[in-house]
Amino acid sequence: MKASHLFLAAASLVLLSSCKLGRFVYYNFANITDHEIFPSRPLVATGQPFIFPAAAISKAPKNIEVNGRNTDFETFLTDSKTVAFIAIKNDSIYYENYSNGYEKESVVASFSMAKSVTSLLIGCAIDDKLIKSVDEPVVNYIPELRDNGLQDVTIRHLLQMMSGVKYNESYSNPFGDAATYYYGQNLRKAIDRRKLKNTPGTEFSYSSGDTQMLGLVLERALKGKTITDYLQEKVWTPLGMEYDASWSLDREENGLEKTFCCLNARARDFAKIGRLYLNNGNWNGKQIVSESWVRESVTPTTTGGQPSFYKYQWWIPNQNGDFNAQGILGQYIYVNPKNNTILVRLGESKGRIDWTSVLASLAAQY
């Protein structure tokens, strides 16, 4: 047998023995259409959706300067592989654009914007007294992690990405943790293998593994109700979401939501998450999540080694009060409270663009 044939045979055996590796090789890298390749649980649109009205006068930048180059704004959106862009001020849509083959009805994977939604649900669970507080040890809900030495890790540590638990966030390693969590089919087993690397609460380290552990905490706290059902009850229905959506699972049977990613929805409905937090958890007079939770979530704490740019699964890009949820391919829910402005950008990639700076500049103009 030729060496090339031996290689192909060996490669085939490896791929057949590992669904995770096979999917990693086949799909190569995450895509905003990945909602099509994973099992999921549905979220159902309400019969009476909340609709952002169009502003009396639209307002969109005619030109924008990015990386030292001044260009037409809509050309910039197309060239940057943006598929959806919405600018909302005072509850009205001032600008809305869909490009590169996408329309307002098109589903886009959230990627790590789902982390911020997971945080929202943790806040709801605390309000509902399903979770006592952020200072509870994680082993109160996942007792098997005590055997791994994780007894001092708290829910707050997970929210702050300061758990000290080992996790490799590399997206290019088919044998790494990120591939296991994204393409693997048993997240509960993957969580059960996690070990301590550093003392909890001493070092910030961005970790999708921490958010997925929050997901298992939430699932255990819900005692039989799925995370998707809880999102439907606490958020999707009360906020009057305009479209059906879904949350991807690790597997079809008894699957666990990929809480570190993979909430699949439309741009207008993502904007409503921004509106909820812009209004301190209140939705048209109904408190969806406590005001104290929202304020704590987007107010930086810099004591004890905590980062000024991150809080409870939300990014804090500046000292002006702005905050945002973001995903790896340039998914953003950007909120500027001073201007009462929400921007949503969904894209096929970030490109070589500092989107945080671009969105901060745009939000300040409204």
SULHUDA-V93768 format. One record per pair of residues at least 4 apart in sequence whose ideal C-beta (glycine too) atoms are under 6 Angstrom apart, sorted by the first residue. I is the first residue (numbers start at 1). GAP is how many residues later the second one is. D is the distance in Angstrom with one decimal. If there is no record, write none. Layout:
I/GAP/D + I/GAP/D
This chain:
1/4/4.9 + 1/5/5.6 + 15/7/4.3 + 19/166/6.0 + 20/163/4.5 + 20/164/4.5 + 21/153/5.4 + 23/4/5.7 + 23/160/4.3 + 24/150/4.3 + 24/155/5.0 + 24/159/5.2 + 30/4/6.0 + 32/76/4.9 + 32/77/5.0 + 32/316/5.8 + 34/75/5.1 + 35/72/5.9 + 35/74/5.2 + 35/229/3.7 + 38/210/4.0 + 39/210/4.8 + 39/213/4.3 + 39/216/5.8 + 40/206/3.9 + 40/207/6.0 + 40/208/4.8 + 40/209/5.8 + 41/187/3.8 + 41/206/5.5 + 42/204/5.3 + 43/189/5.5 + 43/193/4.8 + 43/202/4.1 + 44/200/5.7 + 45/196/5.3 + 45/198/5.2 + 45/199/5.1 + 46/191/5.3 + 46/194/5.0 + 49/191/4.7 + 49/193/4.2 + 50/190/3.4 + 52/36/5.8 + 52/41/4.9 + 53/39/5.4 + 54/39/5.3 + 55/37/4.0 + 55/39/4.6 + 58/36/5.8 + 58/37/5.9 + 59/35/4.4 + 60/35/4.0 + 61/12/4.5 + 63/7/5.5 + 64/9/5.0 + 64/12/5.3 + 65/5/4.8 + 66/287/6.0 + 71/4/5.6 + 71/5/4.9 + 75/4/6.0 + 76/4/5.9 + 77/5/4.2 + 77/8/5.6 + 77/20/5.8 + 77/22/5.7 + 78/21/4.9 + 80/271/5.1 + 80/273/5.9 + 81/266/5.2 + 81/267/4.1 + 81/268/5.0 + 82/265/4.6 + 83/17/5.2 + 83/19/3.8 + 83/263/5.3 + 83/264/5.8 + 84/14/5.4 + 84/18/6.0 + 84/183/3.9 + 84/262/4.2 + 85/12/4.7 + 85/260/5.3 + 86/10/5.0 + 86/181/5.4 + 86/185/5.7 + 86/258/4.5 + 87/7/4.8 + 87/8/4.2 + 87/256/5.5 + 88/5/5.5 + 88/183/5.8 + 88/254/4.4 + 89/5/5.4 + 89/251/5.9 + 89/252/4.7 + 89/277/4.6 + 90/250/5.3 + 98/4/5.0 + 98/5/5.1 + 98/6/5.8 + 102/4/4.2 + 107/157/5.3 + 108/238/4.6 + 109/155/5.3 + 110/4/4.7 + 110/153/4.2 + 110/217/5.6 + 110/221/5.8 + 111/150/5.0 + 111/216/2.9 + 111/217/4.8 + 111/220/5.4 + 112/149/5.9 + 112/215/4.5 + 113/212/4.2 + 113/214/4.7 + 113/218/5.1 + 114/147/5.2 + 114/148/5.9 + 114/149/4.1 + 115/96/4.7 + 115/198/4.3 + 116/197/5.1 + 116/198/5.3 + 116/209/3.6 + 117/146/5.8 + 118/93/5.7 + 118/96/5.6 + 118/141/4.3 + 119/193/4.9 + 119/194/3.8 + 120/169/6.0 + 121/97/5.9 + 123/166/4.5 + 123/170/3.7 + 124/110/4.6 + 124/165/5.2 + 125/5/4.2 + 125/6/4.5 + 125/96/5.4 + 126/5/5.0 + 127/163/5.2 + 130/91/4.4 + 131/90/5.1 + 132/4/5.2 + 134/21/4.7 + 134/22/4.0 + 135/19/5.4 + 135/21/5.8 + 136/4/5.1 + 136/19/5.5 + 137/17/5.7 + 138/4/5.7 + 138/15/4.8 + 139/4/5.3 + 139/6/5.4 + 139/7/4.7 + 139/12/5.3 + 141/76/4.5 + 141/79/4.2 + 142/74/5.8 + 144/48/5.8 + 145/5/4.1 + 146/5/5.0 + 148/47/5.5 + 149/47/4.8 + 150/46/6.0 + 152/48/5.2 + 153/4/5.1 + 153/10/5.0 + 153/47/4.8 + 157/5/5.0 + 157/6/4.4 + 157/43/4.8 + 157/44/5.6 + 158/5/5.4 + 158/52/4.5 + 158/55/5.6 + 158/56/4.9 + 159/153/4.5 + 161/43/5.6 + 161/45/5.4 + 161/46/5.5 + 161/49/5.5 + 162/39/5.3 + 162/42/5.5 + 163/37/5.7 + 163/47/5.1 + 164/32/5.7 + 164/33/5.9 + 164/34/3.8 + 164/35/5.6 + 164/36/4.3 + 165/29/5.1 + 165/31/5.9 + 166/29/5.4 + 166/31/3.9 + 167/10/5.0 + 167/40/4.4 + 167/42/3.6 + 168/8/4.5 + 168/9/4.5 + 169/9/5.7 + 170/6/4.8 + 170/8/5.9 + 171/7/5.3 + 174/5/5.2 + 177/32/6.0 + 178/4/6.0 + 179/4/5.4 + 180/4/4.3 + 180/10/5.3 + 181/27/5.9 + 181/31/5.9 + 185/65/5.4 + 185/66/4.4 + 187/25/5.9 + 187/63/4.4 + 187/69/4.7 + 188/68/6.0 + 191/22/5.6 + 191/25/5.5 + 198/4/5.9 + 198/5/5.3 + 202/103/5.8 + 204/103/4.7 + 208/52/3.8 + 211/48/5.6 + 211/49/4.0 + 212/47/5.7 + 212/48/4.7 + 215/42/5.9 + 215/44/3.0 + 218/9/5.7 + 219/8/5.8 + 222/8/5.7 + 225/4/5.0 + 225/5/5.7 + 227/30/4.4 + 228/19/4.7 + 230/4/5.9 + 231/4/5.3 + 231/5/5.8 + 232/4/4.6 + 232/5/5.9 + 235/4/5.6 + 236/5/4.9 + 238/45/6.0 + 238/50/5.7 + 239/33/4.8 + 239/44/5.8 + 241/28/4.6 + 242/26/5.4 + 242/27/5.7 + 243/23/4.7 + 243/26/5.8 + 245/19/5.8 + 245/20/3.9 + 246/18/4.8 + 247/10/4.7 + 247/16/5.3 + 248/10/5.1 + 248/14/3.6 + 249/6/3.0 + 250/5/5.4 + 250/6/5.4 + 251/4/4.7 + 258/4/4.0 + 265/4/4.8 + 265/5/5.8 + 267/77/4.9 + 267/79/5.6 + 270/63/5.5 + 270/74/5.3 + 271/71/5.4 + 271/73/4.8 + 273/60/5.8 + 274/4/6.0 + 274/59/4.4 + 274/61/4.9 + 274/68/4.0 + 276/7/5.8 + 276/12/6.0 + 277/17/5.4 + 278/57/5.2 + 280/11/4.4 + 280/14/4.9 + 281/6/5.9 + 281/7/5.6 + 281/8/4.2 + 281/9/6.0 + 281/10/5.3 + 281/13/4.4 + 282/5/5.4 + 283/5/5.1 + 289/4/5.3 + 295/4/5.8 + 297/14/5.9 + 297/15/4.0 + 297/17/5.6 + 298/16/5.4 + 298/25/4.1 + 300/8/4.6 + 300/11/5.5 + 300/16/5.1 + 301/5/4.8 + 302/4/6.0 + 302/6/5.0 + 309/7/5.3 + 311/5/6.0 + 314/9/5.0 + 315/9/5.1 + 315/11/5.7 + 316/7/5.3 + 317/5/5.6 + 317/39/4.6 + 317/43/5.8 + 318/4/5.6 + 321/16/5.0 + 321/17/5.9 + 322/14/5.1 + 323/12/5.5 + 324/8/5.6 + 324/10/4.3 + 325/8/4.4 + 326/6/5.1 + 327/4/3.3 + 329/18/5.9 + 329/20/5.3 + 330/17/4.0 + 330/20/3.9 + 330/25/5.5 + 331/15/5.3 + 332/13/4.6 + 333/11/5.7 + 334/9/4.2 + 334/25/4.3 + 335/7/5.6 + 336/5/4.4 + 336/27/3.7 + 339/27/5.2 + 341/22/4.8 + 341/25/4.5 + 343/16/5.3 + 343/20/5.6 + 355/4/5.8 + 359/4/6.0
